Amino acid sequence: MTPEFEQRLLSMRPDAPRTVALANATDVHALASLITAHKMGFINAILCGDTADVKSVAVRHDLDISTFEIVHCESDLAAADTAVSLVRDGHADILMKGQIHTADILRAVLNRETGIRGDGILSHVAVVYSPTYQRQLFMTDIAMVMYPSLEQKVDLIRNAVSFARHMGVAMPRVAPLCAVETLNPKMQATVDAAALRTMNIDGKITDCIVSGPIAFDLAVSSDAVRAKGFSGPVAGDADILLFHNIEAGNNTIKAMVNFGDWFFGGVVLGARAPIVINSRSDSEQSKLYSVCCACTMRKSHVR
């Protein structure tokens, strides 16, 4: 962890530690990230999984989990159900995926009788930060909603705006990304972007500024804005990038992380508590950033 990254995390530390329920706690990077987050004052943790397996992984990788509670579970699915129940009953504030398939943990989350479904859409908001550019961006949806309708895009914006505001952005600027910055009836992304802008102006989407259609370069680059003579309330200074489909979002963030110096974290919103669902192959740093981002959401008892 670089000193700059550590300082950025510390600036996000909550007033009191949150409690994370880790489903199937045999993921090495997830465990390591929670240990670091605990040492930094962000979290306490409850580890759900086979007790012997969890302790074995910790010993093999020299991870000190002695400060964490372990709840024994006989299977992956039982670990998911247990972690969700801990959140539902108010014993944990954040749900985190361990060594378990995303579909299995989401199945427990969405269970109508025992889950933690929210009233709106379940969506993923990625937060990326570059020390080189001194720039933070929120990106949605790169992992959950594949081909959002106009109505779903409204919900994606609302989830992302809520997250950005918890992260300290008082009035997020939202860019519904398109291939061009002009309305073209043959390009649905531009039609939706124009509709979202109108809804924002009419007060149907609040607590943010929405402007589109807008292309990626014009949303993030002041140089591109000057070169093209573009203007608008989001031009070159977007906080939230709204993608028209999952392929565009997923590939964009992977390019930024793999070919740039962007730190990546992400939280699933729309349930009755934030959910950290990183890929099992994501780095310890990425999982740590995700946990710290989730801790910025207000602590509340889930009923």
N, C-alpha and C positions, 0 to 999 in steps of 0.2 A: 504494500500500500504506500503510495507516494504521500509526502507531507501535504500536498495540495488537496489530494483526494480525501485524506483523513480530516482536514480542516473543513472541507465541504460537508462531510458526513456529520461532524460535530455541530455544525450550524443548524442541523435538522433535528437534533436530539430533543425528545419530548420532555415535558416537565417531570413526568414519572414514567418508569419503565412499563412498556406494554407486555402482555403475555402472549407468546406465540405457541400455537398447537401444531406440531410437526407431524404430518401423517406419514407413517412408515419411515422411521428415523434412522435409516441405514445409508442415507445419501451422505457421502463424505463431505462434499462441498457445502451442502445444506447445514450439516452439523458444525463445520468449521466457521461458517458465516454467523451462525447463532452464537457460538462461543465468543467471536470477536464483537458482535453486537452487544452481548451481555457485558463484556469487559468495558465497552464504551458507554454503558449506562442506558442503552436503548431498550433492552428486553429481558424478560425471564422466559423460560421455555418449558413446555411439557412435551416430552418425546413419546409418541405413540408407536408401538411396534413390538415385535418379539424381543423381550428383555435381553435374552442371551445374545441374539444377533446384534442388537444395538450396542451392547457393551463390548462385543467382540470387534466390531468395526472401530469403535473408539480406541480400544487398546492397540489394534493393528496400526492405526494412523496417529497414535500418540495424541489423542484428543481428550482433554479433561472435561467430562460432562458431569462431574460430581455435584455441581450446583443445580442441575436440572432434574426435575421429576420424570420418572419413566412410568408410563401406563402400559402394562403388558396387553398385547393383542395377538390373537392366534393367526391372523392372515392380513394381507394387504387391504382387503375390503373392510375388515374389522377395524384396522387402523384408521382408514378414511372416515368411517362412521363415528369412531370414538373422537377423533380430532374435531369433526363437525359438531358433535354433541357438546364438546367442551366450549366451543364458541357459542353455540345456541343457548347454553345454560349460564353463560356469563363468566365462566372460569378462564376464558381466553379471549383476547381481543383481535387476534389475527390468525388466519388459517394459512398454513404453508405446506406445499407439496414436497414430499421426500422422494424415496425410491419407489414411486408408484406411477402408473399411467395416468395422464391427465383426465382421460375419460372416466376413470374409476373415482377420482376425487370429486369431479364435477357431478357424477351421478349421486354421490352422497350429499353434495351441496344442494342439488335441485330436487331431492326427494320431498314430495309435497307434505308428507307427514312429519319427517324427522330432520329435514334439511334447514338451510338458512337462506331460502329464496328471498329476494327483494321484490319490490313492486314493479321495477323497470327491467330494462335489458341488462344482461350480464356482458360486460365488455372489458377488453384489455387496454390499458393505457401504459405505453412505454415512456420512460423518461430517460433522455440521453443528455450527457454533458461532455463538453470538450474543453479541457484546460487551454488548448491552443487558441481556440476562438473565444474562450470565456463565454460560452453560449450554452444555454439549456433549452431543450425542446421536448414537447410532449407529442406523442405519435399514437394515433388510434385509427382503425383497429388492425393490429398486426398479427393477432393470434386467435381471436374468438369468432367474430362476426365476419363471415366470408364475403358476402355480396350484399351490403346493407341497402335497404330501401331508403327513400327519402325520410320516412317516419323513423326508421332506425337510426339514420344519421343524426336526427335531432336528439335522440337519446344518447348516442355516442358523444355528441358535443356536450350534453349536460353532464355526463359522467366525467369527461375529461376536464371540463371547466371546474367542477367541484374539486377534483384532485389538484389541479393547478392552483386553485385558491388556497387549499390547505398547504400547498408548497410555497406559499408566499406571493403568488402572482395575483394582485388585486383585481385587475380587469384583463383577463387573457385575450389575446388577439388570435382568432381562429382562421386558418386558411383551408378551405375545402379544395384540395389539390386537383388539378386537371392538367391535360397535356398542353392546353392553350389558356389564354386569359380573356377570351371572348366567348360570348354565348353562341353555341352551335347546336341547333335542334337535333342534329344527328349524333351528338356526343352527350350521352345522358349525364355524365359527370358535370358538364357545364350547366346543364338545365337544373340539376339538383343544387349546384353551388349558388346559382342566381336565386333559387327559391329560398335557400337557407339565409342568404343575405337579406332578402325581403322580410323573412320571418323575424330576423334579428331587429331590423328597423321597426317592424310593427310591434315589437315587445313580446313576441311569442317564444323567443330564445333570449334569455336574460343573463346578466352578470358577465358579459363578454362582448367582444366586437367581432362580427363575422363579415368577411369580405371575400367575394369570389365572383366568377371563376378566377383562379390564379394558378400559375405554374410554379413548380418547386423552386426554381431559381429566383423568381420574383418574390416568393414568400420568405426566403431566408437570406438573400444577398443584396446588400445595398449597392454593390457594384453593378449587378444585373439591372437593378431598378434604374440607376442613372443611365446605363448604356441603352436601355430600351425606352427611356422617357416615360416610365410607368409611374402611376401615383395611386394612392389609396390608403386607407387607415391601417392596413396590415402590411403594406409593401415593405419587403426587406426585413421585417421585424416581427414575424409570426411567433407566437408561443406554442400554439397547438396546430399540428398538421393532421388534417382529416383525410384519410385515403379512401378512394372509391371502391377498392376491393383489397382482399387480404394479400394477393400476390404482390401488388405494388408496395404495400406497407411492409410486408415481411422481407422482401428483397432489398428495399431501401435501407432498413435498419441493419440488416446483415452486412451490406456494403459499407455502411458507416462504421460499424464495429470492427470489421475485418480489414478494411483498407484505410481507416482513419484512427484517431486516438479517442474515440467517444466511449465514455463509460455508459453502460446500459443497465437499467433496472426496469421493473415493470410490476404493475399491480392489476388484478382483476377487480373491477368495481361493479356495483349493482346488486350484490348480495347484502346481507345484513351485517357484514364485516368485510374488511379488505382481505383479499386472497393473493398470496404469493405463489404463482405457478410458473417458475422458470423451467426451461428444459433441463432434463437430467444431465445434459452435457455442458450446461452453462458453468462458468467459472465461479469460484468462491467469491471473487470481487463482485460479480454481477448479482449473485444471490444476496450478498451483504447489502448492496445498494438498494435492491428491491425491498428487503426487510426494513431498512432505514426509511425509505420512501413511504412504506405502509404505516410506519409509526407516526407519520405526520397527520394521518387521519384522526379525527377526534375520537377519544375513548368513550365508548358507550356500552351499556349493558344490552345484550341482544335478547329480545323477548320473543 
